[in-house]
Amino acid sequence: MPLSIEPFLTAPRTPLLKKLVASALDRMLGIKKMSDLYDEYQLEDTEGETFLKEVLAKLHVNLTGIDSLASTIPKTGPVIIAANHPFGGLEGVIMLHVITKVRPDIKVLANTGLSLFPQMAMWSIFTNPLKANNPKNAPSLRACKKHLLNDGALLLFPAGRVGYFRKDRGRIADHEWNRIISRFVSLPNVKYCPVYIHGQNSPLFYRLGKVWYRFRLLMLARELTNKHNASVSLHCSHANDISKTVSQMNDDEGSEFCRALSYIHHPEYIEEWPTTAQQHLKPIASALPKARILLEANALPKAQCLFSQGKMTAYFASADQIPDILYEITRRREIVFRMHNEGSGEPVDTDKFDTTYTHLFVIDGENGEVAGAYRMGQTDKLLATSGSAGLYLSQMFAFEEAFVNHRQPCLEMGRSFLMPAYQKSRLGLFMLWRAIGEFVVRHPQYKVLYGTVSLSKLYDKRSIKLIETLAVTKTNRVAPHASFDYTLSPEVQLFLARASQATDVIAYLDTWLSFTETDQKKLPVLLRQYASLGATFHCLGVDKNFADTPGLLLSVDLSQAPEKRLKQFLGPNWQKIAR
């Protein structure tokens, strides 16, 4: 039976006249050509996955990203797979072709126009997306919800119409997504898998769409038949439960968040870091005998022993007091930094500031290991002797006189590390933070800490830009000498600019990173620790003296920190600092 628009016509009522009108429209809209191809390719007798496979094979579509999408979709449980809508028909065939291999239970909320193809009926829940508030759509939406509650997989193209040239944005993009997706992803145990489909219709399609928006609908059949040898790529990462994040938004913002999670996978805005030339890394310096480390630590004045717990003891000292320990600190810094694609590439990580800064470090008394360390700059002393040049971070940022390090004594924190063996338990990190707190209690003039959290190149560039965009409170008191040069997809930028301020920025960023990070790592532990103390994040800069590593500048006024965290951080004398 030939494909025709005739069954969808409600006028004229005279059968012969209706047939003549349908025939004319079939030719004008390209449905006749599509029907001829349908017959030529013998698609009428195909069904199920065979139909999908044959359509793509006959059109010779060059499709990439199939394996990535197939491996991303959960094999069981309720999941929503949502994508942008670049073509108006072909993407449905492509997505079903991939998804049915993983989830035979897949259903797609489809335009009633696709009932033109009887083979699509087995997967389709038909609706009229051009009339979003049409009460006749209610049964189809209820069917979708029921399918999800029965642990089914649901495919959505929430824009409800093909992507078009957005005059207000100066680019081709999806329409706003229907807010129903916000409600669906909030259902119990539903995972969300956003997909970006990379491809476009013909230039004529977009030109005519500028003349009259209805031309886009009228051109869809022609666009399907002109996709011979088209290249289409699928881009995705993970399927995650985002219900907690979306529950903090209204339906409109929630749907646009889902849309932005699709556009965050736009391949033109995904950049790899330059590969570190391994041949430039010199061998790590040899370790010193552990006995020398213990001997030097035990020789420090008792007043410089900050805190002990079990076998671990924290100290602070100047460079001239601990030549052997400082050597071991710089050696171990280089080891840890290289693990994060950072480091100097030299046998040890050191610079001129090691001689003028105070070193806080933790020693394992059982084996003489330096478990971890911090470098602290007492700004009142450094500024008095060397001016701004005495501050390491002045190489990275231009500080105005109004910035906190020029207004009161502060501790500039940096060059922190914790050896991997001590990262496996909470004790190592606790010792470092508790030692900083004890130092502040003994030197209460340093109520304010500031420094950078290094954002390792193990993070995706998108993640770092999201952190900068969402965490930073803009200020004119400090600016980076070298900015982080990367741009997110314009559609993601627009969403972030319009979105309301998240009540929990850390949790919100973790949701974003669960899609941008291949291994789904969350925000750096150090960033989370500072945030829990009420840190203000000022700006993001690139450290040209530290392998071009991005660093997030922050400050913490401990007198304003939450009482619970102060008790953990400062110990029993926390009230000496709290206001």
N, C-alpha and C positions, 0 to 999 in steps of 0.2 A: 504494500500500500504506500503510495507516494506521500512524502511529507508535505503538509500544506497548512496555511493559516486558517483555512476555511472553518474548522471546528470551533475556532475561537471568535468568529464573527457573529455578532448579534443582529446585524443588519447588512444588506437589505433582506427582507423576509422572503422574497420571491426566490425559489431555489435556483433557477437559471441565472438570475441577476447576481445572486450571492456567489455562484460558482465563477462567473465572469470577473467579479470584483476580486475574489480570492486569487484567481489565476494572475490577474494584473499585479496584485500585491506580492504574490510569491516571486514573480520575476523581478519586481522593483527592489524588494528587500533581500534578494539573494537566496530565498528559501528554495526556489526552483533549482538553482545550482547545487545547493546542499542536498536536495532530494536526488538529483542526478548522481552526485558522488556517493550517496547512500546506496543507490542501486549498483553503481559501478564497482564499489568495494564489497558488495554483497553483505552489507551490515544488517539487513533486515532479519536474516536467519540466525544472527549471533545473539548471545545473551550473556548476562553476568560479566565476570571478569574478562571473558573472551571479547566481548563488545568493546570494553575499555581499551584492551590491548590492541585490538585491530584499528580502532580510531587513531591512536597515536602512531601505530606502525604505518598506516596508509598516508598519514600526513607527514611522516618522517620527522617528527618532532625530536630535536636534540635535547634530551632531558637530563639534567644533573641534579644531584642532591637527594636521589631516591633512597640510597642506603642510610644516609644521615637521618632522614625523616622516619624511615621504618624503624630504626633503632631507638628513636626518641619516644615513640608512642608506647605507652604502657600496654602490655598484652592483656591485662585484665583490669576491671574496675572502671568507674565512671571517668570519662575524659572528654574535654572539649578541645577540638582542633580548630583553630580559627585563623583565617588568612585574609590578606588584602585581595582585591578583586580587579586585577589588571586587564583581563580580556573580556569577561562577560559570558563565558561558556567553557572554553578549553580548560581553564583551571579546575573546574569541577571534575572533568574527566581525568585530569592528571592526578588530582588529590585522591580520588576514589581508587584509581589504578594502584597507587602506593598503599593506601590505608587498608584496603580490603585484604591484602596479604597478611596483615598483622591483626586486624580487627574485622572479621567477617560480619560482626554485628553492627557495623557502621551505618548511621543514618545521616542524611544531609538535609538541612532546611533549604529547600530549593524553590526558585521562581516557578510559578505555575506554567510559564512558557516552556519549561523543559519537559513538560508532559508530552510535548511534540515527539519526543523520543521515547517510545514505549519501554525500551530497555532500562531507562533510568528509574522507572517506577519502583523497582524492588528496594532501592536505597533511599528514596525520596519521601520527605514530608513536605508537601507542597504548600506554598503561601504566596501572598502578594506583597513583596517587600517595598513596592512603590507607594503603598498605602499603609504606613506603619501603625496607624491607630484604627485600622479597619477591624470592626468586631468579628468579621468573618475569618480573621487570622487567629483568633483565640484558640480554636480547636488544634491548630497546628502547633502552637506554642505549648499547649498542654501536653500534646503528644511528645514534644521534645523533652519537656521536664520529666514526664513519666519514663521515657527511655533512659535518661540519666539516673533517675532514682532506682532503676532496675539494673544499674551498673553498665549501661551501654556507652558506646562511643558516638559522639555527635560532631559532625563537620558543619561549620558555619562560615559564611561570608557576610559578616555583620554590616558591611556598608550597604548591602541590599541593592547596589547598582554598580555598574562598571566604573573604574577609575577614570577621571577626566581632568582636563586642564583647569586648575583652580586659579581663576583670575585674581582672587584675593591673596594668593600665595605665590603666584608666578611660576607654578610648576604643576606637573601631573601628579595627582595623589588621589587616594580614596576619599569618598564622602565620609562624613561623620558616621561612626558606627552606632547601630541600634543599641539602645540601653538595655535590651533584654539580655545581652551577653553578661552584663554586670550582675544581673540577678542569677543567671545560670552558674557562673563561676563561684557564686556564694553558696551554692547547694552543698550539703554534707559530703565530704570526701572526694569532691570533684577536682581533678587535676586539669590544669590549663596548659595547652601546647600551642604557643603562637608561632605562625609560619609567615615568612615573607616570600612571595612569589615574584621573581625578578623577570620582567618582560613588559612589552608594550604592544598596543595595537598600532595600526598604520598611521602615518602622519595625517592622512585624509580624515580619519576618524576624529582626531582631535581638532582639526581645522573646522570641520562641519559642526562639531559640538560647540564651538565658540559662536557659530552663527545662530543655532537654535538647539537647545538642550535635547529636544526630542529626536534629533538626528542620531544621537548616540544609541538610542534604543532601536531605531530603524536600521542601523548599520551592523547590528550584532551578528546576524546570520552571515553577512559578507565577511566580517572579521574572522569568523570561525573557519570559513573555507579558504582564507588567504594565509593560513598558518603553515603552509608547506615549508619544511626545512627550518621552522622557527626554533630558536634557542631559548629554552626556559630553564631557570635554575631555582631550586627550593632551598630555603635557608631557615634553620631552626637550631635549637640547642637542647632544651629540656622541657619536660612536662612537670609543673609544680602546682601545689595547692597555694593559691593566692587569696583565699577567702578572707583571712584576717586583714590583709592590706586593703582589699576592696571594701570591706565592711566599714572602713574609716571614711569612705567617699560616698557622695550621692551617686545615683544611677548614671547620670550623664558623665561625671568625671571618671567613674569606674569603667564605663565603656571606652572612654578615650584612653584610659590607662592600658586597657587590653589592646587597643589599637597601637599605642606607642610601643608595646612589647613586641608587636609584629615588626614595626619599622626599625626597632633597635637592631634587627638582623639584616638590614639593607646592606648588601655586600659592598657597595661603593663607599660605605662609611666604616668599614672594618679594616684596620691597619695593623700589620704586624710590627713588632719592635725590630730594629736592626739587630742582626745576629752578632753576638759578642765574639770577636776573633780569639779563639782559644789559644792560638799560638802566642798571643801577647801577654798571657798570664804567666808570670814567673812562679817557680816552685815556692810553696809556703816555707817560711823560715823554720829551722829546727826548734823543737821544744827545749826548754831548760829543765834541769832536774827538779822534780817536785819538792825535794827537800829544801832547795833554795827559796822556793816560793813560800813555803811554810815558815822558814826562818825569818824572812823579811816581814811577813805579816805579823808574826809574833813579836817582832821588835818594835812595832808601832806603839805609840803611847796609848794607854788604856782609854783615854778620852776619844780616841779615833776609832774605837770599836763601837759600832752603832747598835748592833742587834745580833743575837744568836738564837738559833732554833735547831735542836738536834745537832747534826754534824756540820751545819752551815753557819757561817759567821760573815757579817757584812762590815766593811771598813770604809773610811774615806782617807785620802792622803794626797799630797802634792807630788809632782813628778820626781823631785829630787829625793823624796823619801823612799820611793819604790822603783828603782831602776829595773830590777828583774821582773817584778810583777807587771810594771807598765809594758815591758817588752812582751810578756806573755799575753797581756790584754790586747796589744796591737796585732799580735800574731793570730789570736783567736777571733778578733774582729774581722780580719781578712777572710778567715775560713768561713765564718757565718755569712758575711756579706756576699761572698761568691755564690753561696747556695741560692741567693735571691737575685742573681744576675747583676750584682752590685760589686763593690770593692774597687780597690785601686789597681789591681793587677800586679802589685808589688809583693815581695815576700811578707811584709807586714803593712797594716793600715795605720799610717801615722802622718801627722803634719805639725806645723809650728805651734798649734793651739794645745797640743798635748802637754807642752811645758808650762803653760800659764793657767790651764784649767784644773779644777779639782776632780779627782777620780774616785768614784764610788764603785766598790766591787765586792763580790761574794766569793768566799773561799770554802771549798769542801775540805773540812779538817781531816777526813779519813784518807784522802788520796792527794791532797795538795793541788787539786784542780781549781782553776779560775772558772767558776760556773757562769758568771755573767758580769757585766759592768755597765756603768753610765759615765758620761763625761759632763761635768757641771761647771758652768761659767758664772761666777759671782759678779754680776754686772756692775755693781757700784765700784768694786776694786778694779775691774778691767777697764771701765770707762775712765776712771781717774788716772790710770797709768798710760793707756794707749788710745783713748777715745774710741770711736765706733770701730776703728780698724782692729781693736782688740777682741771684737766679737766675731766668732766664726760665721754666724748667720748674716752679718753685714755683707758678706760676699755673695749672699743669695738674695737678700732683700734690702730695699731702701727704706730705712726706718725714719719716720718723721719724729720731731721732738715730742709730739703728743703720744707716741706709742709708749706702752707701759714700761718698757725697759729703760726709757729715759726719764721716767717720772718717779720711779721708786726702785729700791734694790730688788732684783729678781735673780732667779736661777735659770740660766740658759741650758736646757737639757738636750743632749745629743749623743750620737755615736753609741747607742745602746745595743747590746747583744745578749743573748742567752744561748749557751751551747745546746745542741740538739738533745743530748742525754738528759738535760735538766728541763727541757720543754715538755717532757712526757708526764711530769707531775706538776701540781700547782705550787709546790714549795719554792721552786726556782724563781718564778715570776713574783710570788708573794714576797720573797726575801728582798728582791730588788726594790719593789714598791714600798715595802715596810721600812727599808733602810733610808729611802728618800724622805719618807715621812718623819723618821727619827732625826734626820739631819735638819729638817725644817723646824722641828720642835726645839732643837738645841740652838738654832739660829733663826729666831722668829721674825727677823727683819725680812726674811725671804718667803713671804706669804704667797708670792706670785711665781709660778713656773711658766716658762714658755720654751718653745722649741718646734721641731718639725717631726711629723710622723712620715717616715719614708714609705712611699707607695711603690713597692717593688715592681720591677718589670715582669714579674710573674703574673701580675694583674693585666687584664685586657685594657687597652687604651680607653675603650668605652666606659669601663668601670671607673677609671680614674677621673674622667670628665664628669661622670655622674656624681662622684664624690665632691668634686669641686663645685658643681652646680647646686647640689642640694645641701651640702654641709656648711659652706662658707657664708659668713655674715659680712657683706661688703663693707669696706672701710677705706678712708683716704689717709689713714695713718701709716700704712705700710703698703709696699708694692714689690712684686718680684722683679729682679733684674732680668730674668729669662722666664717667660711665660710658657705654659704647657701648650704646645702647638698641635691641637687636634680639634676636629669639629664633629659633633654628633649629627645624625640625620636631621634635616630641618623639621621634619614632622615630630621628632622626639623633642627637639628644642622648643617647638611651639607648645607642645603639651606641658613641658616643665615650666614654661613661662606663664602659662595660664592656670596651672594647678594650684590649689590651695596648699598652705604650709602643712606638712605632715606633723602629726602630734608626736610621733616617735620616728625621728629621722633615721636613726640607726637601723630599726626594723625595716623601714621603707627601703633604705639602701640595700639591705640584705636581700630583699625581694628582687630588686633590680639585678643584683649580682648573681642571684640564683639562675638567671637567664644569660648573663653576659660571660660568666666564668665557666670554662669547659669543665673544670673539676668542682664547680659549685662552691668554691671557698667563699667565706664571708669576709667582712671587713677585718683589717688587721687588729690583732688583740690590743696593741698599744693604743690605737685610735679609740677602741671601745672603752679602754680603761680611762683615758682622758675624758671622754664624753660622759662617763658615769660620775666624774668629779665636777661636771658642769662647764667643761671647756668651751671657749669661743674659738671657732676656726676662722682665721682672718683671710688667708689667700693661699693659692697653690703656686709654687715656683719650681724651677728645675735647677738642681744642684750641679753646676758645671765642674765642681771639684769632687764629685762623688758619682762618676760614671753616668752623668746626665740623668740622675734619678729624680723623679718628681717628689716633692716634699710638701706636706700640708702644714702650714704654720698655724700654731695655736697658742693660747695662753689659758692658764687656770689660776683663778684667785681662790686659794684654799680657804680663806675666811668665809667665802660664799658657797662652799661645797656642801652637798647634802650631809646631814649629821651622821647618818648610817655609814656613809663612805668615809667620812673623816675618822670615825672610830676605828675602821679597818685599816686606814692608811697611816694615821698618826699614832694609834695605840692609846694607852690610858691617859696620856697628857694632851689629848686632842683639843681640850678647851682652851689651851694656851694660844691656839691659832684661831679658833672659831670666834665670830663676833657675837 
